[in-house]
Amino acid sequence: MRGKHSGDSQARRLFDAGLAVAGLLLGAGSAVAQEPGQGALACYQMAERQVSLNSDQALALCRGATSAAPAECFIAARAPATFLDTESAIQLCRCSTSTAPVACFQRANQETFLTDWEILQLCSPSLANNLLVDCQPYSYVLPRYPWWWH
């Protein structure tokens, strides 16, 4: 059975490719880990069906997810206590494993004079840890020798 956005073939191909890469990168190293890509798929389906995000937004939120936690975090971020706009809530919750980023945002919002963007940089796992779109750490490896020594 195809989803309601079956006509969006480019987004579907990107999502499928993201799932394949996430599956390869996540592996089966943990007893609680789901089959590769299943966490991202569960998150995507929850974001599309329960949160009513469009396919691009759901993909941005869930790419690289290991569970449905980013969608649950998004729901908390849009609740009246926080009520972030859609794009900010996606930034806050991308790569999250719980609703802790929302609690962090609420606390920082009440206890500091930081702007929303500064709070997002502190509380968002993807921004604070400089994670790639698939929630993997960015690893820049310096060359052994400068380029001119070849």
C-alpha contacts under 8 A as a table, 3 or more apart, distances in Angstrom:
res1	aa1	res2	aa2	distance
2	R	5	H	7.92
2	R	6	S	5.97
3	G	6	S	5.53
5	H	8	D	5.70
5	H	55	S	7.01
6	S	9	S	6.73
6	S	12	R	7.60
8	D	11	A	5.66
8	D	12	R	6.24
9	S	12	R	4.90
9	S	13	R	6.05
10	Q	13	R	5.15
10	Q	14	L	6.22
11	A	14	L	5.06
11	A	15	F	6.03
11	A	55	S	6.93
11	A	56	D	6.57
12	R	15	F	5.01
12	R	16	D	6.06
13	R	16	D	5.05
13	R	17	A	6.07
14	L	17	A	5.08
14	L	18	G	6.04
15	F	18	G	4.98
15	F	19	L	6.14
15	F	59	L	6.43
15	F	63	R	7.52
16	D	19	L	5.07
16	D	20	A	6.24
17	A	20	A	5.06
17	A	21	V	6.22
18	G	21	V	5.16
18	G	22	A	5.95
18	G	63	R	6.24
18	G	64	G	7.18
18	G	134	D	7.26
19	L	22	A	5.02
19	L	23	G	5.94
19	L	36	P	7.64
19	L	37	G	4.91
19	L	40	A	6.90
19	L	41	L	7.62
19	L	63	R	7.27
19	L	64	G	7.31
20	A	23	G	5.07
20	A	24	L	6.30
20	A	36	P	7.80
20	A	37	G	6.81
21	V	24	L	5.12
21	V	25	L	6.14
22	A	25	L	5.10
22	A	26	L	5.80
22	A	36	P	6.72
22	A	37	G	5.86
22	A	63	R	7.71
22	A	64	G	5.35
22	A	134	D	6.59
23	G	26	L	5.32
23	G	27	G	6.05
23	G	35	E	7.58
23	G	36	P	3.82
23	G	37	G	4.88
24	L	27	G	5.65
24	L	36	P	7.02
26	L	29	G	7.53
26	L	36	P	6.39
27	G	36	P	6.28
28	A	31	A	7.60
28	A	33	A	6.54
28	A	34	Q	7.74
28	A	35	E	7.03
28	A	36	P	7.27
29	G	33	A	7.31
30	S	33	A	5.05
33	A	66	T	7.26
34	Q	37	G	7.69
34	Q	38	Q	5.94
34	Q	39	G	6.38
34	Q	66	T	7.34
34	Q	67	S	7.86
35	E	38	Q	5.54
35	E	39	G	7.80
36	P	39	G	7.49
37	G	40	A	5.25
37	G	41	L	6.10
37	G	64	G	7.70
37	G	65	A	7.89
37	G	66	T	7.37
38	Q	41	L	4.93
38	Q	42	A	6.02
38	Q	66	T	7.37
38	Q	67	S	7.43
39	G	42	A	5.13
39	G	43	C	6.14
39	G	65	A	5.64
39	G	66	T	4.24
39	G	67	S	3.76
39	G	68	A	5.98
40	A	43	C	5.08
40	A	44	Y	6.00
40	A	62	C	5.38
40	A	63	R	5.97
40	A	64	G	5.97
40	A	65	A	4.55
40	A	66	T	5.87
40	A	67	S	6.16
40	A	68	A	6.96
41	L	44	Y	4.99
41	L	45	Q	6.07
41	L	62	C	7.71
42	A	45	Q	5.25
42	A	46	M	6.15
42	A	67	S	6.58
42	A	68	A	5.43
43	C	46	M	5.15
43	C	47	A	6.01
43	C	58	A	7.97
43	C	62	C	5.64
43	C	65	A	7.07
43	C	67	S	6.20
43	C	68	A	3.88
43	C	69	A	6.93
43	C	70	P	6.66
43	C	71	A	5.59
44	Y	47	A	5.07
44	Y	48	E	6.08
44	Y	58	A	5.43
44	Y	59	L	6.42
44	Y	61	L	7.73
44	Y	62	C	5.61
44	Y	68	A	7.69
44	Y	71	A	7.62
45	Q	48	E	5.17
45	Q	49	R	5.88
45	Q	50	Q	7.94
46	M	49	R	5.26
46	M	50	Q	5.26
46	M	51	V	6.68
46	M	68	A	7.10
46	M	71	A	6.36
47	A	50	Q	5.81
47	A	51	V	4.84
47	A	52	S	6.20
47	A	53	L	5.75
47	A	58	A	5.48
47	A	71	A	5.43
48	E	51	V	5.89
48	E	52	S	4.80
48	E	53	L	4.97
48	E	54	N	6.26
48	E	55	S	6.70
48	E	58	A	6.12
49	R	52	S	5.40
49	R	53	L	7.69
51	V	71	A	7.65
51	V	75	I	6.92
53	L	56	D	7.94
53	L	57	Q	5.74
53	L	58	A	5.64
54	N	57	Q	5.40
54	N	58	A	6.11
55	S	58	A	5.07
55	S	59	L	5.98
56	D	59	L	5.08
56	D	60	A	6.17
57	Q	60	A	5.06
57	Q	61	L	6.20
57	Q	90	I	7.68
58	A	61	L	5.11
58	A	62	C	5.99
59	L	62	C	5.22
59	L	63	R	5.52
60	A	63	R	5.91
60	A	90	I	7.30
60	A	94	R	7.43
60	A	133	V	7.70
61	L	70	P	6.57
61	L	71	A	7.29
61	L	90	I	5.44
61	L	91	Q	7.62
61	L	93	C	7.02
61	L	94	R	4.93
61	L	95	C	7.57
62	C	65	A	5.22
62	C	68	A	7.93
62	C	70	P	6.47
62	C	71	A	7.41
62	C	94	R	6.60
62	C	95	C	7.30
63	R	95	C	7.96
63	R	133	V	6.64
63	R	134	D	5.36
63	R	135	C	7.39
64	G	95	C	6.92
64	G	133	V	7.14
64	G	134	D	4.07
64	G	135	C	5.17
64	G	136	Q	7.61
65	A	68	A	7.17
65	A	69	A	7.75
65	A	70	P	7.11
65	A	94	R	7.90
65	A	95	C	5.78
65	A	96	S	7.68
65	A	134	D	7.56
65	A	135	C	7.07
66	T	69	A	7.97
66	T	97	T	7.65
67	S	70	P	7.51
67	S	97	T	7.20
68	A	71	A	5.58
68	A	72	E	6.48
69	A	72	E	4.94
69	A	73	C	5.97
69	A	96	S	6.26
69	A	97	T	5.11
69	A	98	S	5.20
69	A	99	T	7.17
70	P	73	C	4.96
70	P	74	F	6.06
70	P	93	C	5.17
70	P	94	R	5.74
70	P	95	C	6.32
70	P	96	S	5.22
70	P	97	T	6.56
70	P	98	S	7.04
70	P	99	T	7.80
71	A	74	F	4.92
71	A	75	I	6.31
71	A	93	C	7.57
72	E	75	I	5.17
72	E	76	A	6.47
72	E	98	S	7.44
72	E	99	T	6.78
73	C	76	A	5.10
73	C	77	A	6.12
73	C	93	C	5.61
73	C	96	S	7.30
73	C	98	S	6.31
73	C	99	T	4.48
73	C	100	A	7.76
73	C	101	P	7.44
73	C	102	V	6.75
74	F	77	A	4.94
74	F	78	R	6.26
74	F	89	A	5.70
74	F	90	I	6.50
74	F	92	L	7.89
74	F	93	C	5.83
75	I	78	R	5.31
75	I	79	A	6.37
76	A	79	A	5.14
76	A	82	T	7.61
76	A	99	T	6.92
76	A	102	V	6.65
77	A	82	T	5.59
77	A	83	F	5.82
77	A	84	L	5.89
77	A	89	A	5.66
77	A	92	L	7.98
77	A	93	C	7.97
77	A	102	V	5.69
78	R	82	T	6.29
78	R	83	F	4.25
78	R	84	L	5.43
78	R	85	D	7.11
78	R	86	T	7.51
78	R	89	A	6.85
79	A	82	T	5.80
79	A	83	F	5.14
80	P	83	F	4.98
81	A	106	Q	7.82
82	T	102	V	7.56
82	T	105	F	7.95
82	T	106	Q	6.37
84	L	88	S	5.98
84	L	89	A	5.55
85	D	88	S	5.45
85	D	89	A	6.08
86	T	89	A	5.15
86	T	90	I	6.22
87	E	90	I	5.08
87	E	91	Q	6.26
88	S	91	Q	4.99
88	S	92	L	6.07
88	S	120	L	7.74
89	A	92	L	5.00
89	A	93	C	6.06
90	I	93	C	5.28
90	I	94	R	5.71
91	Q	94	R	5.58
91	Q	120	L	7.27
91	Q	124	S	6.67
91	Q	126	S	7.51
91	Q	127	L	7.70
92	L	101	P	6.48
92	L	102	V	7.43
92	L	120	L	5.83
92	L	123	C	6.83
92	L	124	S	4.42
92	L	125	P	7.32
92	L	126	S	7.74
93	C	96	S	5.28
93	C	99	T	7.86
93	C	101	P	6.64
93	C	102	V	7.80
93	C	124	S	6.29
93	C	125	P	7.40
94	R	124	S	7.32
94	R	125	P	7.13
94	R	126	S	6.12
94	R	135	C	7.89
95	C	125	P	6.13
95	C	126	S	5.79
95	C	135	C	5.44
96	S	99	T	7.32
96	S	100	A	7.93
96	S	101	P	7.24
96	S	124	S	7.62
96	S	125	P	6.01
96	S	126	S	7.74
98	S	101	P	7.48
99	T	102	V	5.60
99	T	103	A	6.86
100	A	103	A	5.09
100	A	104	C	6.17
101	P	104	C	4.98
101	P	105	F	6.09
101	P	123	C	5.24
101	P	124	S	5.88
101	P	125	P	7.39
102	V	105	F	5.00
102	V	106	Q	6.15
102	V	123	C	7.76
103	A	106	Q	5.16
103	A	107	R	6.15
104	C	107	R	5.23
104	C	108	A	6.08
104	C	123	C	5.73
105	F	108	A	5.21
105	F	109	N	5.93
105	F	119	I	6.15
105	F	120	L	7.06
105	F	123	C	6.05
106	Q	109	N	5.08
106	Q	110	Q	6.25
107	R	110	Q	5.21
107	R	111	E	5.96
108	A	111	E	5.15
108	A	112	T	5.43
108	A	114	L	7.49
108	A	119	I	6.53
109	N	112	T	5.88
109	N	113	F	7.15
109	N	114	L	7.09
109	N	116	D	7.59
109	N	119	I	7.32
114	L	117	W	7.99
114	L	118	E	5.82
114	L	119	I	6.23
115	T	118	E	5.19
115	T	119	I	6.26
116	D	119	I	5.06
116	D	120	L	6.12
117	W	120	L	5.01
117	W	121	Q	6.31
118	E	121	Q	5.09
118	E	122	L	6.51
119	I	122	L	5.10
119	I	123	C	6.02
120	L	123	C	5.19
120	L	124	S	5.33
120	L	127	L	7.30
121	Q	124	S	5.92
121	Q	127	L	5.30
121	Q	128	A	5.40
122	L	127	L	7.41
122	L	128	A	5.46
123	C	127	L	7.83
123	C	128	A	6.58
124	S	127	L	5.30
124	S	128	A	5.72
125	P	128	A	5.25
125	P	129	N	5.73
125	P	130	N	7.93
125	P	131	L	7.59
126	S	129	N	5.53
126	S	130	N	5.66
126	S	131	L	4.74
126	S	132	L	7.32
126	S	135	C	6.70
127	L	130	N	5.02
127	L	131	L	6.58
128	A	131	L	7.96
129	N	137	P	7.23
130	N	137	P	6.63
130	N	138	Y	6.42
131	L	134	D	7.59
131	L	135	C	5.17
131	L	136	Q	5.45
131	L	137	P	4.67
131	L	138	Y	5.73
132	L	135	C	5.20
132	L	136	Q	5.42
132	L	137	P	6.12
132	L	138	Y	5.98
133	V	136	Q	7.42
143	P	146	P	6.57
143	P	147	W	7.93
145	Y	149	W	6.29
145	Y	150	H	7.80
146	P	149	W	5.73
146	P	150	H	7.87
147	W	150	H	6.19
